[in-house]
Amino acid sequence: MSEASEKASPQNWILLHPAQMKDLEVGDSAQVHAAFLVYMDLAEVRQWKEVTCVKIPELQAVLLEGREKEGAPIQTVLPLPVHRSLCHKSIRHVLDRGFPMLLCAVASDSTLVYQRMTDGLVTPDPPVGPFQDVGRRHHRKRRQKN
């Protein structure tokens, strides 16, 4: 391995990540562990930019904030172990921060599932593909022919 490539990817790359993660005492070590797993996914796998940890004492939780890519708006991610429940008030507290929110369920096997949360209902995008709406009349005609 060349000296230039060693400088680009140091052997102790984990030391580049925030050390304050271990000092975030929120009363729920499972939530801190979930936050660390999500942090690593966002920073190392998905290559998000400016990922930071934010302690929210009211929720006894750690939030992550970051940008999906350079120049993109900040998003808030709430890492949550699957065994922990979540109430509407908690979701409202995170949404009131003013950033788009992702809820990340963290399973015991470290599987991560992201769900975008919005303030209110959002109309889904129309389906994409070569679909054709045949309507009810077409079905009636076909039934009459048989």
C-alpha positions as CSV (number, residue, x, y, z in Angstrom):
1,M,0.0,0.0,0.0
2,S,1.4,3.4,-0.9
3,E,1.9,6.2,1.5
4,A,-0.6,8.4,-0.3
5,S,-3.4,5.8,0.0
6,E,-2.6,5.3,3.7
7,K,-3.2,9.0,4.2
8,A,-6.5,8.9,2.3
9,S,-7.9,6.1,4.4
10,P,-6.3,5.9,7.8
11,Q,-6.3,2.5,9.6
12,N,-8.1,4.0,12.6
13,W,-10.9,5.6,10.5
14,I,-13.3,5.2,13.5
15,L,-11.3,7.9,15.3
16,L,-12.5,10.4,12.7
17,H,-16.1,10.0,14.0
18,P,-17.4,12.1,16.9
19,A,-16.1,11.0,20.3
20,Q,-19.0,12.7,22.0
21,M,-21.2,9.7,21.0
22,K,-19.9,7.8,24.1
23,D,-20.6,10.8,26.3
24,L,-24.2,11.2,25.3
25,E,-25.9,9.9,28.5
26,V,-29.6,9.9,27.8
27,G,-30.6,7.1,30.1
28,D,-31.2,4.5,27.4
29,S,-28.0,2.7,26.4
30,A,-29.9,0.8,23.7
31,Q,-30.9,4.1,22.0
32,V,-27.3,5.4,22.1
33,H,-26.2,2.1,20.5
34,A,-28.9,2.5,17.9
35,A,-27.8,6.1,17.2
36,F,-24.2,4.8,16.8
37,L,-25.3,2.2,14.2
38,V,-27.3,4.7,12.3
39,Y,-24.5,7.3,12.5
40,M,-22.1,4.7,11.0
41,D,-24.6,3.9,8.2
42,L,-25.2,7.5,7.3
43,A,-21.5,8.6,7.5
44,E,-19.7,5.5,6.1
45,V,-22.2,3.7,3.9
46,R,-24.5,6.4,2.6
47,Q,-21.8,9.1,2.6
48,W,-23.9,11.8,4.2
49,K,-22.2,15.1,4.9
50,E,-21.9,16.9,8.2
51,V,-23.5,14.2,10.4
52,T,-23.7,15.3,14.0
53,C,-25.3,14.0,17.2
54,V,-27.9,16.1,19.1
55,K,-28.9,15.1,22.7
56,I,-32.7,15.6,23.3
57,P,-33.2,15.2,27.1
58,E,-37.0,15.6,26.8
59,L,-37.2,12.4,24.7
60,Q,-34.3,10.6,26.4
61,A,-32.9,10.2,22.9
62,V,-30.1,11.1,20.6
63,L,-31.0,12.6,17.2
64,L,-28.7,12.7,14.2
65,E,-28.6,15.6,11.8
66,G,-26.9,15.7,8.5
67,R,-27.0,16.3,4.8
68,E,-27.6,13.6,2.2
69,K,-25.2,15.3,-0.1
70,E,-23.2,18.6,-0.2
71,G,-25.5,21.6,-0.3
72,A,-28.7,19.5,0.4
73,P,-31.0,20.6,3.3
74,I,-30.3,19.3,6.8
75,Q,-32.4,16.3,7.8
76,T,-33.1,14.9,11.3
77,V,-32.9,11.2,11.9
78,L,-34.4,9.6,15.0
79,P,-32.7,6.2,15.7
80,L,-35.1,4.0,17.6
81,P,-34.5,0.4,18.8
82,V,-37.5,-1.7,17.7
83,H,-38.5,-2.6,21.3
84,R,-38.9,1.1,22.2
85,S,-42.3,2.7,21.7
86,L,-42.9,6.1,20.3
87,C,-45.7,8.5,21.0
88,H,-47.2,11.3,18.8
89,K,-45.8,13.9,21.2
90,S,-42.2,12.6,20.6
91,I,-42.7,12.7,16.8
92,R,-44.2,16.2,17.1
93,H,-41.2,17.3,19.2
94,V,-38.7,16.2,16.5
95,L,-40.8,17.6,13.6
96,D,-41.1,21.0,15.4
97,R,-37.3,21.4,15.0
98,G,-38.0,22.4,11.4
99,F,-36.0,19.9,9.5
100,P,-37.3,16.9,7.4
101,M,-37.4,13.8,9.6
102,L,-36.5,10.2,9.1
103,L,-37.4,7.6,11.7
104,C,-34.9,4.7,11.7
105,A,-36.0,1.5,13.3
106,V,-32.9,-0.5,14.5
107,A,-33.4,-4.3,14.9
108,S,-31.4,-6.4,17.3
109,D,-29.4,-7.9,14.4
110,S,-28.5,-4.3,13.3
111,T,-30.9,-4.1,10.4
112,L,-31.9,-0.5,9.8
113,V,-35.2,0.5,8.3
114,Y,-35.8,4.2,7.4
115,Q,-39.2,5.8,7.2
116,R,-39.8,9.4,6.2
117,M,-42.1,11.3,8.6
118,T,-44.0,14.4,7.5
119,D,-46.1,17.1,9.2
120,G,-49.5,16.0,8.0
121,L,-50.6,13.8,5.2
122,V,-48.8,13.6,1.9
123,T,-50.4,12.6,-1.4
124,P,-48.5,9.7,-2.9
125,D,-46.9,10.1,-6.3
126,P,-48.8,8.4,-9.2
127,P,-47.5,5.0,-10.2
128,V,-44.8,5.0,-12.8
129,G,-45.0,2.5,-15.7
130,P,-47.1,1.4,-18.6
131,F,-50.3,1.2,-16.6
132,Q,-53.7,1.7,-18.2
133,D,-56.8,2.5,-16.3
134,V,-59.5,0.3,-17.9
135,G,-62.3,1.5,-15.6
136,R,-65.4,-0.3,-14.4
137,R,-67.3,-0.3,-17.8
138,H,-64.7,-2.6,-19.4
139,H,-65.2,-5.2,-16.6
140,R,-69.0,-5.0,-17.0
141,K,-68.9,-5.6,-20.8
142,R,-66.6,-8.5,-20.3
143,R,-68.9,-10.1,-17.8
144,Q,-71.9,-9.6,-20.1
145,K,-70.1,-11.4,-22.9
146,N,-69.5,-14.6,-20.9
